[in-house]
Amino acid sequence: MKALQLLSTALVIGVALSKPTSSNLAIFTRVFSLPNSMGSYLDIYNYIPDLYNTGMDNEIESVSQNGMWIYYENSNYNIGSGGEVYFVHGVEINVNFPNQYCNMVTSMRYVGNKDIPNADTWTLFEGEYYTGMEFYGEKDAANLEYLDLQGSSLVLTGQSPWTIYSGQSYTGDSRCVYPNTDHDVGPHGDVLDFGIYSTMSAVGVPDNTIRSIRKGCWSKEVASPPEVKYDYKDTQGAYGSAKV
C-alpha cells in the first residue's frame, strides 16, 4: 500500500537542458532549483518522504510535471507537524512557485495510479490539505484499517464516483463523491480528472467519520463539487497552496 512505504526513488540530477514531454503521459515531476525550469533539476517518479540526501531539499523553485503532485514543507508529508503545502496538477504543466513557497519543499508525493494516470482511484488522507498518512484504493474497502475514523481530506482520480460510509462494510450514513472538480486536457489530448476535497466539510460530512468506501454511487446524498482555491488554473492544469 502506498501510504506506509518509504519507496526507493528513481532520481536523475543534472543541469536543465529541455522540458520533459508526455507521449504516454508518464506520471512524474521534474523539480528545478531556479524559476522557469532552469538550474539543477531532479526527476522524480515516486514518493520522497525526505529530500535530505537528494541535493534538492529546500531548493525547489519551479516544476514541470504530469499528474497531481503535492509538495510539503516538512519530511514525511507534514505528518504531525503542520507546515506549508503546495499542490500542482495537470498535463505537461510548468509552474514557478510563488516566492513564499520557493526553497520550501522537503517531501513530496503523487496522487492516483502512476502507471494508469486517469484510473479510477481514491486517496484518503489523515490530515486536512492532503497531509499525513494516506489510505489508497482502486476498489471497494470494507474497512479503512489504520485510517478508520481518521480521514480528513480526499482526492479522487478517473471518472467513477465513490460512496463513502460512516460505518464499516458499507453501512451507516452515506454520500456519493465524484471526480468532478477538475478536468485537465493536455496539448496532445491527454485527459486527467480529479475530485479534490481539502477537508471533510468540503465533502459535506464531519471530520474523522469515514469507515468504508465503495465504488459507484449507492446513496441518495451526493456531495456538491467544492470550489477549490488556486493561484492559477487553465484547461491544462492548476496549482495552489494551503496552510495547515
Beta strands, then each sheet from edge to edge (+ up, - down):
strand 1: 11-15
strand 2: 29-34
strand 3: 38-44
strand 4: 62-72
strand 5: 84-96
strand 6: 107-111
strand 7: 121-127
strand 8: 131-137
strand 9: 153-157
strand 10: 162-167
strand 11: 171-177
strand 12: 182-185
strand 13: 191-197
strand 14: 212-215
strand 15: 232-234
strand 16: 237-243
sheet 1: 1+ 3- 2+ 4- 5+ 16- 15+
sheet 2: 1+ 3- 2+ 4- 6+
sheet 3: 8+ 7- 9+ 13- 12+
sheet 4: 11+ 10- 14+
end
